[in-house]
Amino acid sequence: MVDASEYSEWQETLETVAKGTGSVVLLGGTDTGKTTFARLLANKCIAEGQSVAILDADPGQSEIGPPACLGLAYAHGEFVSVADLPIHALGFLGRTTPHGSLLEYFALLVRLAEMIDGQRLIIDMSGYIGGNGARQLYHACLDVLAPSHVVALQRKGEINGIVAPLQFKETCLLHQPKIPAKISKKPAQFRSIRRTMRFAGYFKDAEQQTYSFDEVAFMGTWLGTGTPVPAHILKYLCQMVGEGRRVFYAETCGTELGIMLNQPLSPHSPALGQVMDHLKVQSITMTLAPHLKNVLLGLEDGRGKMLGMGILTALDFRRRTFGVVANLRTSGAVKTVRFGSLRVQPDGTELGSVATSTF
């Protein structure tokens, strides 16, 4: 058994939860020890003869799989590090926080949780805890997941608003152990460097692949979801956005127009209203094409299984092809490409987010 004596503040909670039944959700901000608690609890459950699954739902400081993903792993015996567990399944979020993708995060979490088959599930949630969005997200997750135990790890009541409704819930036990002194806060730079190393390790042996727009489905983007505008409309759009700007591509979907251009256009530009009137659309989404380079992509097969993660390297709108750096065994199996928002170089360097605006 892994020695847990250094975490005496957690012993009672660990013993109680390990001898119980049902799934367990771990809540807390960054550097509150959720992953350490998950490891200690999993080993105690295994010692009790239980089969355990761990769902790593922290895309910013992931242990199971690369950053920007949620990962599921099974623990068949005592282990020292969650990162050493073999990956059973991954879900692509495309960013390192649920903020900005709450629905996508919720859907991924529930989907992965439903994959277990008789195992005792331990869910290590994200450190995103601030604001009404976080409260709504976790309340929805707890309603659907219906855990038997929730372990709230906090220093100064920072997640009281999230766990308050659980105080009178008869089907769920709320545990609020103190955080051991051994669990210390780490500088933000440490977390950033760690993500860089994990991204770099993931893409170390990646190779260039080329796909056709017409052979895969796109999700997480307006690109490829509508009808490309004809050449004369593209020329008209170029004229309207002004000098120095170029419209590489545009498509319509119902009353929506998507434009791919090289420089940003002010939301107060009168050209937007004129374009909307002329093309009879109700909204315009503008994406800066240069910002799509290096965006993270989730690559899935025809059944929705994530095959791996890639980085967009090129877009050729004339040939309707795009290039991806990815480490895949079966590149031809890719049928769905999910666009993330985070841009990353193959060496792990983060470049910020994709610039997209809707008016």
Disulfide bonds with the S-S distance in Angstrom:
none
